[in-house]
């Protein structure tokens, strides 16, 4: 009987490094480090000009929606059953999409230039054609093999057992999730942006009018952008946003690297666990500097490693007044 299992390298997924983590738990830093260590293809490290890390699959399973971000995957029927919500994809659909993602890059000239000739490359010249039917595309997915190393980031909190021999790194808060969430609030949600016009172009006229009439400065903050893009103006309230974010990040995961230890350097356990999982020693001074910077950023806002969840929530609910920042916090 024909083997219909989808694999990455023709045998299994052993050249895939999966970083499954809760937001704010240092998954991007882990992606940068591992990508460098294993020479992961197509990944781009976070830098002064790049606001977030890009994994080998163009962050395909970091965003919850394929339609808005991966129109190329949509165009080529890259996801089965036309299901755009990546959070509910089956493992089979994920495997299909990950390989479609790599195959599709065969239509881009730079891809062929990067690859060594020892890759199995029956599709890099022809890639996926819009005229290809489901049967041809499925054959392409199963018969195309990628033997270099790849890194995938995800927030799925899955067991990944069907990805045979993949190196799975899970980073979730086993304790003190309010500290990693506080860091997330500071690094992401209270950051200001000057791209009001770009946001306005993506929303309805009524929301454009709200932006023009309600924003007090030339700055939109990330939490505002999130609610605007999600069409969540009916829930536009900063206090509720804070409560929701702190509630969302109380989840745990089995066999997980303790997020607080990794993000703030409170123990060396994460380094040991990574070496066990990947056989790679990732320890370096850059990690220690990053961890200390995280501790220092919280300290700048009066948050210490012993602050309680209640104290952190209270601080962020009063964030704009305490820091004397004009910001629309409810409508």
C-alpha positions as CSV (number, residue, x, y, z in Angstrom):
1,X,0.0,0.0,0.0
2,X,1.3,3.5,-0.9
3,X,2.6,5.5,2.0
4,X,0.6,8.7,2.1
5,X,2.2,10.3,5.2
6,X,3.5,13.8,4.7
7,X,7.1,14.2,5.9
8,X,9.5,17.1,5.6
9,X,12.7,15.3,4.5
10,X,11.3,12.2,3.0
11,X,11.5,10.2,6.2
12,X,10.4,12.3,9.1
13,X,10.4,15.8,10.6
14,X,13.8,15.5,12.3
15,X,15.1,18.7,10.6
16,X,12.3,20.8,12.0
17,X,12.6,22.7,15.2
18,X,9.3,23.7,16.7
19,X,9.1,26.5,19.2
20,X,5.6,26.5,20.8
21,X,5.2,29.2,23.4
22,X,2.8,31.7,25.0
23,X,3.1,35.3,23.9
24,X,5.7,37.2,26.0
25,X,7.6,34.0,26.9
26,X,10.7,34.6,24.8
27,X,9.8,32.5,21.7
28,X,11.3,35.0,19.3
29,X,14.6,35.1,21.2
30,X,14.7,31.3,21.1
31,X,13.9,31.4,17.4
32,X,16.8,33.7,16.7
33,X,19.3,31.6,18.7
34,X,18.3,28.3,17.3
35,X,18.0,29.6,13.7
36,X,21.6,30.7,14.0
37,X,22.8,27.5,15.6
38,X,21.2,25.2,13.0
39,X,21.4,27.5,10.0
40,X,17.6,27.5,9.7
41,X,16.5,28.4,6.2
42,X,14.5,31.7,5.6
43,X,14.4,32.8,9.2
44,X,15.2,36.5,9.9
45,X,16.3,37.5,13.4
46,X,14.7,40.4,15.2
47,X,16.8,43.5,14.8
48,X,16.6,47.3,15.1
49,X,14.9,47.4,11.7
50,X,12.9,44.2,12.1
51,X,10.3,44.5,14.8
52,X,9.8,40.7,15.2
53,X,11.5,37.5,14.4
54,X,10.5,35.6,11.2
55,X,10.6,31.9,11.2
56,X,11.3,29.5,8.3
57,X,7.7,29.6,7.2
58,X,7.2,33.4,7.2
59,X,5.4,33.1,10.6
60,X,2.6,31.0,9.0
61,X,1.5,29.6,12.3
62,X,2.1,32.6,14.5
63,X,-0.8,34.6,13.0
64,X,-4.3,33.2,13.7
65,X,-5.4,33.9,10.1
66,X,-4.1,32.8,6.8
67,X,-6.4,35.0,4.7
68,X,-5.1,38.4,5.9
69,X,-1.4,37.6,5.9
70,X,-0.7,34.6,3.6
71,X,-2.7,35.5,0.5
72,X,-0.2,33.6,-1.6
73,X,-1.0,30.4,0.4
74,X,-4.7,31.1,-0.1
75,X,-4.2,31.7,-3.8
76,X,-2.6,28.3,-4.3
77,X,-5.2,26.4,-2.2
78,X,-2.4,26.0,0.3
79,X,-4.8,25.2,3.2
80,X,-7.3,22.4,3.0
81,X,-11.0,22.9,3.3
82,X,-10.6,26.7,3.0
83,X,-10.2,27.0,6.7
84,X,-8.4,30.3,7.5
85,X,-8.3,30.0,11.3
86,X,-4.8,28.4,11.9
87,X,-5.6,27.7,15.5
88,X,-8.0,24.9,14.7
89,X,-6.0,23.3,11.8
90,X,-5.4,19.5,12.2
91,X,-1.8,18.2,12.2
92,X,-2.4,16.9,8.7
93,X,-3.4,20.4,7.4
94,X,-0.5,22.0,9.2
95,X,2.0,19.6,7.5
96,X,0.4,20.2,4.1
97,X,0.6,24.0,4.7
98,X,4.2,24.0,5.9
99,X,5.3,22.2,2.8
100,X,3.2,24.3,0.5
101,X,4.8,27.3,2.1
102,X,8.3,26.1,1.1
103,X,7.2,24.8,-2.3
104,X,5.6,28.1,-3.1
105,X,8.9,29.9,-2.6
106,X,10.1,28.0,-5.7
107,X,8.4,30.7,-7.7
108,X,10.7,33.3,-6.2
109,X,14.1,33.6,-7.9
110,X,16.1,34.1,-4.7
111,X,15.0,30.7,-3.4
112,X,16.7,28.7,-6.2
113,X,19.9,30.7,-5.7
114,X,20.0,29.8,-2.0
115,X,19.4,26.1,-2.2
116,X,22.2,23.6,-2.7
117,X,21.8,21.1,-5.5
118,X,21.6,18.2,-3.1
119,X,18.0,19.2,-2.2
120,X,15.2,17.1,-3.9
121,X,14.0,19.8,-6.2
122,X,11.5,18.5,-8.7
123,X,9.3,21.6,-8.2
124,X,11.6,24.5,-7.9
125,X,11.6,25.4,-11.6
126,X,7.8,24.8,-12.1
127,X,6.5,25.2,-8.6
128,X,2.7,25.3,-8.1
129,X,0.7,26.3,-11.1
130,X,-2.8,27.7,-10.7
131,X,-4.0,25.1,-13.1
132,X,-2.8,22.3,-10.9
133,X,-5.7,20.4,-9.4
134,X,-5.9,19.0,-5.8
135,X,-4.5,15.6,-6.8
136,X,-1.4,17.2,-8.4
137,X,-0.8,19.5,-5.5
138,X,-1.1,16.6,-3.0
139,X,1.4,14.6,-5.0
140,X,3.7,17.6,-5.0
141,X,3.4,17.9,-1.2
142,X,4.2,14.3,-0.6
143,X,7.0,13.9,-3.2
144,X,8.9,17.1,-2.4
145,X,11.6,16.8,0.3
146,X,13.5,19.4,2.2
147,X,16.6,18.3,3.9
148,X,17.9,21.5,5.4
149,X,16.9,22.8,8.8
150,X,13.8,24.8,9.5
151,X,12.4,26.6,12.6
152,X,8.6,26.9,13.2
153,X,7.1,29.3,15.8
154,X,3.6,28.6,17.1
155,X,1.2,29.4,20.0
156,X,-0.9,26.3,19.6
157,X,0.1,24.5,22.8
158,X,0.0,21.1,21.1
159,X,1.7,17.8,21.8
160,X,3.2,17.7,18.2
161,X,3.6,13.9,18.5
162,X,2.6,13.3,14.9
163,X,5.6,15.4,13.7
164,X,7.9,12.4,14.0
165,X,11.3,13.2,15.5
166,X,10.8,17.0,15.4
167,X,12.7,18.9,18.1
168,X,9.8,20.4,20.1
169,X,10.5,23.2,22.5
170,X,7.6,24.4,24.6
171,X,7.8,27.6,26.7
172,X,4.8,28.3,28.9
173,X,4.5,29.9,32.3
174,X,4.4,27.3,35.0
175,X,4.4,30.0,37.7
176,X,4.3,33.8,37.8
177,X,2.7,34.2,34.4
178,X,1.8,37.8,35.4
179,X,5.5,38.7,35.2
180,X,5.9,37.5,31.6
181,X,2.5,39.1,30.7
182,X,3.7,42.4,32.3
183,X,6.7,42.3,30.0
184,X,4.4,41.6,27.1
185,X,2.4,44.6,28.0
186,X,5.4,46.8,28.0
187,X,7.1,45.4,24.9
188,X,4.0,45.2,22.7
189,X,0.7,46.6,23.8
190,X,1.6,50.1,25.0
191,X,4.0,50.8,22.1
192,X,2.9,53.8,20.0
193,X,2.8,53.9,16.2
194,X,2.6,56.7,13.7
195,X,0.8,54.8,11.0
196,X,-2.7,56.1,11.5
197,X,-3.2,56.6,7.8
198,X,-2.3,52.9,7.1
199,X,-4.7,51.7,9.7
200,X,-7.5,53.9,8.3
201,X,-7.1,52.5,4.9
202,X,-7.8,49.0,6.2
203,X,-11.0,49.8,8.1
204,X,-14.6,50.9,7.4
205,X,-15.5,54.6,7.0
206,X,-17.3,54.6,10.4
207,X,-14.1,53.4,12.1
208,X,-12.0,55.9,10.1
209,X,-14.3,58.6,11.5
210,X,-13.8,57.3,15.0
211,X,-10.0,57.4,14.6
212,X,-10.2,61.0,13.3
213,X,-12.5,62.1,16.1
214,X,-11.2,60.1,19.1
215,X,-7.5,59.8,19.0
216,X,-5.9,62.6,21.0
217,X,-2.5,62.6,19.5
218,X,-0.9,61.5,16.2
219,X,-0.1,58.2,17.8
220,X,-2.1,55.0,17.9
221,X,-1.1,52.4,20.4
222,X,-0.7,48.7,19.7
223,X,-3.6,47.7,21.9
224,X,-5.8,50.2,20.1
225,X,-4.6,48.9,16.7
226,X,-5.4,45.3,17.8
227,X,-9.0,46.2,18.7
228,X,-9.5,48.3,15.6
229,X,-8.2,45.6,13.2
230,X,-10.3,42.9,15.0
231,X,-13.3,45.2,14.7
232,X,-13.6,45.1,18.5
233,X,-14.6,48.7,19.1
234,X,-17.6,47.4,21.1
235,X,-15.1,46.2,23.6
236,X,-12.8,49.2,23.5
237,X,-11.9,49.6,27.1
238,X,-8.4,49.6,28.5
239,X,-9.3,48.0,31.8
240,X,-11.0,45.1,30.1
241,X,-8.1,44.7,27.7
242,X,-5.7,44.4,30.6
243,X,-7.9,41.9,32.4
244,X,-8.3,39.8,29.3
245,X,-4.6,39.7,28.6
246,X,-3.6,38.7,32.1
247,X,-6.3,36.0,32.0
248,X,-5.1,34.7,28.6
249,X,-1.6,34.0,29.8
250,X,-2.2,31.9,32.8
251,X,-2.1,28.7,30.8
252,X,0.4,25.9,31.4
253,X,1.8,23.1,29.3
254,X,3.3,19.7,30.1
255,X,7.0,19.2,29.5
256,X,7.4,22.9,29.1
257,X,10.5,25.1,29.8
258,X,9.5,27.4,32.7
259,X,8.9,30.7,30.9
260,X,9.9,32.9,33.9
261,X,13.2,31.1,34.2
262,X,13.9,31.6,30.5
263,X,12.8,35.2,30.2
264,X,14.3,36.6,33.4
265,X,17.2,34.2,33.9
266,X,16.0,33.0,37.4
267,X,17.6,29.6,36.8
268,X,19.7,27.7,34.3
269,X,17.1,25.0,33.8
270,X,16.0,26.3,30.3
271,X,19.6,26.0,28.9
272,X,19.8,22.4,30.3
273,X,16.4,21.4,28.8
274,X,17.3,22.9,25.4
275,X,20.5,20.8,25.3
276,X,18.5,17.7,26.2
277,X,15.9,18.3,23.4
278,X,18.2,19.5,20.6
279,X,21.8,18.4,21.7
280,X,22.7,22.1,21.3
281,X,24.3,24.3,23.9
282,X,22.7,27.7,23.4
283,X,24.3,29.4,26.4
284,X,26.0,32.7,25.7
285,X,26.4,36.2,27.0
286,X,23.7,37.7,24.7
287,X,21.1,35.6,26.5
288,X,22.2,36.8,29.9
289,X,22.1,40.4,28.6
290,X,18.6,39.9,27.2
291,X,17.4,38.4,30.4
292,X,18.8,41.2,32.6
293,X,17.3,43.8,30.2
294,X,13.9,42.1,30.8
295,X,14.3,42.4,34.5
296,X,15.5,46.0,34.2
297,X,12.5,47.0,32.0
298,X,10.0,45.7,34.6
299,X,12.0,47.5,37.4
300,X,11.7,50.8,35.5
301,X,8.0,50.4,36.0
302,X,8.2,49.4,39.7
303,X,7.6,45.7,39.0
304,X,10.0,43.2,40.6
305,X,10.3,39.4,40.6
306,X,8.2,39.4,43.7
307,X,5.4,41.6,42.5
308,X,1.9,40.0,42.7
309,X,-0.5,39.6,39.8
310,X,-2.9,42.0,41.5
311,X,-0.1,44.6,41.7
312,X,0.8,44.2,38.1
313,X,-2.8,44.5,36.9
314,X,-3.3,47.6,39.0
315,X,-0.2,49.2,37.5
316,X,-1.3,48.6,34.0
317,X,-4.9,49.7,34.6
318,X,-3.4,53.1,35.7
319,X,-0.6,53.0,33.1
320,X,-1.6,56.1,31.1
321,X,-2.3,58.3,34.1
322,X,0.9,57.2,36.0
323,X,3.1,57.9,33.0
324,X,1.2,61.1,31.9
325,X,0.4,59.8,28.4
326,X,-2.7,61.1,26.5
327,X,-4.5,58.0,25.3
328,X,-8.1,57.1,24.5
329,X,-8.9,54.3,26.8
330,X,-12.6,53.7,26.2
331,X,-15.5,54.7,23.9
